[in-house]
Amino acid sequence: MKRLGRWLADHIIPLGAPGLFLIAFVDSAGIPIPQGVDVLLFALTVQSPARALLYATLATAGSLGGCLLLYSVSRAAGHVALAHRVSPERLDYLRHRFERYEAFTLVLPVLLPFMPMKLFIVAAGVFEVRVHQFVLAVVVARTVRYFGLALLARHYGYQTWTLLRQHPLTLLAAAAFLLGLFYLLSRRLHGTGR
């Protein structure tokens, strides 16, 4: 992992905005780069605050592309994609979550950096979550995460990390509010789609 980090630092980070897109794509496609997208997004935004929205857009688009690739491969592979990764109990749990909440199941793992996102992306493909719902869930979660971070970095600069540490409940409340809105919207769209 250290070797990968050094390679990224030497070859990808100097690319700036295209490098951010590439790292977001690779990270979401199944080659984890823990916090790599967030750190690079933050660093680029602090260096060029006027480009914050561009950086957030590229991070979101790259991540969506990577998630779609992993989703497509998992959908084609079917249950084989999960068979060796999780226990039968965990597989049943994931199946139940996707049957009950559909794409909404994805939002929290895609939004929060400490949740196992790849497992949920693979499961969404295996359990054949509808593509438009999948895209909406990923876009909403990544938009909240990356645009939120970029706007904070643009406004507060290096004080952003202090702000995030000092006000975690406020940030969680804002994320919960946005998740609630997404859930209501997805339920409404699902209800009218019948």
C-alpha positions as CSV (number, residue, x, y, z in Angstrom):
1,M,0.0,0.0,0.0
2,K,2.9,2.4,0.7
3,R,4.3,1.6,-2.7
4,L,1.0,2.5,-4.3
5,G,0.8,5.7,-2.3
6,R,4.3,6.7,-3.4
7,W,3.4,5.9,-7.1
8,L,0.2,8.0,-6.8
9,A,2.1,10.9,-5.2
10,D,4.8,10.7,-8.0
11,H,2.5,10.2,-11.0
12,I,-1.1,11.1,-10.4
13,I,-1.2,14.0,-7.9
14,P,0.9,16.2,-10.1
15,L,-1.8,15.9,-12.8
16,G,-4.1,18.1,-10.6
17,A,-7.8,18.0,-11.6
18,P,-7.4,15.0,-14.1
19,G,-5.5,13.1,-11.4
20,L,-8.4,13.7,-8.9
21,F,-10.8,12.2,-11.5
22,L,-8.5,9.3,-12.0
23,I,-8.0,8.6,-8.3
24,A,-11.7,8.8,-7.6
25,F,-12.4,6.4,-10.5
26,V,-9.8,3.8,-9.4
27,D,-10.8,4.1,-5.7
28,S,-14.5,3.5,-6.5
29,A,-13.8,0.7,-9.1
30,G,-12.4,-1.5,-6.4
31,I,-8.7,-0.5,-5.8
32,P,-9.0,1.3,-2.4
33,I,-7.0,4.4,-1.8
34,P,-8.1,5.2,1.8
35,Q,-9.0,8.9,2.1
36,G,-7.0,9.6,-1.1
37,V,-9.8,11.4,-2.9
38,D,-10.8,13.5,0.1
39,V,-7.2,14.5,0.8
40,L,-6.4,15.4,-2.8
41,L,-9.7,17.2,-3.2
42,F,-9.0,19.2,0.0
43,A,-5.4,20.0,-1.1
44,L,-6.4,21.1,-4.6
45,T,-9.2,23.3,-3.3
46,V,-7.0,25.0,-0.7
47,Q,-4.5,25.7,-3.5
48,S,-7.1,27.0,-5.9
49,P,-10.3,27.9,-4.1
50,A,-12.0,29.3,-7.2
51,R,-11.9,25.8,-8.7
52,A,-13.6,24.1,-5.7
53,L,-16.8,23.3,-7.7
54,L,-14.8,21.9,-10.6
55,Y,-12.8,19.7,-8.2
56,A,-15.9,18.4,-6.5
57,T,-17.6,17.7,-9.8
58,L,-14.5,15.7,-11.0
59,A,-14.3,13.7,-7.8
60,T,-18.0,12.9,-8.0
61,A,-17.9,12.0,-11.7
62,G,-14.8,9.8,-11.3
63,S,-16.4,8.1,-8.3
64,L,-19.6,7.5,-10.2
65,G,-17.7,6.0,-13.1
66,G,-15.8,3.7,-10.9
67,C,-18.9,2.6,-9.0
68,L,-20.7,1.9,-12.3
69,L,-17.8,-0.2,-13.5
70,L,-17.8,-2.3,-10.3
71,Y,-21.6,-2.5,-10.3
72,S,-21.6,-3.7,-13.9
73,V,-19.0,-6.4,-13.3
74,S,-20.8,-7.6,-10.2
75,R,-24.1,-7.7,-12.0
76,A,-22.6,-9.8,-14.8
77,A,-20.9,-12.1,-12.3
78,G,-24.0,-12.6,-10.2
79,H,-23.8,-14.3,-6.8
80,V,-20.3,-15.5,-7.6
81,A,-19.1,-11.9,-6.9
82,L,-20.2,-12.2,-3.3
83,A,-19.8,-15.9,-2.6
84,H,-16.2,-15.8,-1.4
85,R,-16.4,-12.3,0.2
86,V,-19.2,-12.8,2.8
87,S,-20.7,-15.4,5.0
88,P,-24.1,-16.8,4.2
89,E,-25.6,-14.8,7.1
90,R,-24.0,-11.6,5.8
91,L,-25.3,-12.4,2.3
92,D,-28.9,-12.8,3.7
93,Y,-28.5,-9.5,5.6
94,L,-27.4,-7.7,2.4
95,R,-30.2,-9.3,0.4
96,H,-32.8,-8.2,3.0
97,R,-31.5,-4.6,3.0
98,F,-31.6,-4.3,-0.7
99,E,-35.1,-5.9,-1.0
100,R,-36.4,-3.6,1.7
101,Y,-34.7,-0.3,0.9
102,E,-33.3,-0.8,-2.6
103,A,-30.8,1.8,-3.6
104,F,-31.2,3.8,-0.4
105,T,-29.1,1.0,1.2
106,L,-26.1,2.4,-0.7
107,V,-26.3,6.0,0.5
108,L,-24.7,5.7,3.9
109,P,-21.7,3.5,2.8
110,V,-21.0,5.7,-0.2
111,L,-21.3,8.9,1.9
112,L,-19.2,7.9,5.0
113,P,-15.5,7.2,4.6
114,F,-15.3,4.5,7.3
115,M,-18.0,2.2,5.9
116,P,-17.3,-0.8,3.5
117,M,-18.5,0.9,0.3
118,K,-17.2,-1.7,-2.1
119,L,-19.2,-4.5,-0.5
120,F,-22.4,-2.6,-1.0
121,I,-21.6,-1.6,-4.6
122,V,-20.9,-5.3,-5.4
123,A,-24.1,-6.3,-3.6
124,A,-26.1,-3.7,-5.6
125,G,-24.9,-5.3,-8.8
126,V,-25.5,-8.9,-7.6
127,F,-29.1,-8.1,-6.3
128,E,-29.7,-6.1,-9.5
129,V,-30.6,-2.7,-8.1
130,R,-32.1,-0.6,-11.0
131,V,-29.4,1.4,-12.7
132,H,-31.1,4.7,-12.4
133,Q,-31.7,4.2,-8.6
134,F,-28.1,3.1,-8.3
135,V,-26.8,6.2,-10.1
136,L,-29.1,8.5,-8.0
137,A,-27.9,7.0,-4.7
138,V,-24.2,7.3,-5.6
139,V,-24.6,10.8,-7.0
140,V,-26.5,12.1,-3.9
141,A,-24.0,10.5,-1.5
142,R,-20.9,11.6,-3.3
143,T,-22.3,15.1,-3.9
144,V,-22.9,15.6,-0.2
145,R,-19.5,14.3,0.7
146,Y,-17.3,15.9,-2.0
147,F,-19.1,19.2,-2.6
148,G,-19.5,19.6,1.2
149,L,-15.7,19.1,1.7
150,A,-14.8,21.3,-1.2
151,L,-17.0,24.2,0.0
152,L,-15.7,23.9,3.5
153,A,-12.1,23.9,2.2
154,R,-12.8,26.8,0.0
155,H,-14.3,28.8,2.8
156,Y,-12.1,27.7,5.8
157,G,-8.9,26.5,4.1
158,Y,-6.7,24.5,6.5
159,Q,-9.1,25.2,9.4
160,T,-11.5,22.8,7.8
161,W,-10.1,19.7,9.6
162,T,-10.4,21.5,12.9
163,L,-14.0,22.5,12.1
164,L,-14.8,18.9,11.2
165,R,-13.4,17.6,14.4
166,Q,-15.0,20.2,16.6
167,H,-18.5,20.0,15.1
168,P,-19.1,16.3,14.1
169,L,-22.7,16.3,15.4
170,T,-23.7,19.3,13.3
171,L,-22.2,17.6,10.2
172,L,-23.9,14.3,11.0
173,A,-27.3,16.2,11.5
174,A,-26.9,17.8,8.1
175,A,-26.0,14.5,6.5
176,A,-29.0,12.8,8.2
177,F,-31.3,15.6,7.0
178,L,-30.0,15.2,3.4
179,L,-30.4,11.4,3.7
180,G,-33.9,11.8,4.9
181,L,-34.7,14.0,1.9
182,F,-33.2,11.5,-0.5
183,Y,-35.2,8.7,1.1
184,L,-38.5,10.6,0.8
185,L,-37.6,11.4,-2.8
186,S,-36.7,7.9,-3.7
187,R,-39.9,6.5,-2.1
188,R,-41.9,9.0,-4.0
189,L,-40.2,8.2,-7.3
190,H,-40.5,4.5,-6.6
191,G,-44.2,4.9,-5.7
192,T,-45.0,6.8,-8.9
193,G,-43.0,4.3,-11.0
194,R,-45.4,1.5,-10.3
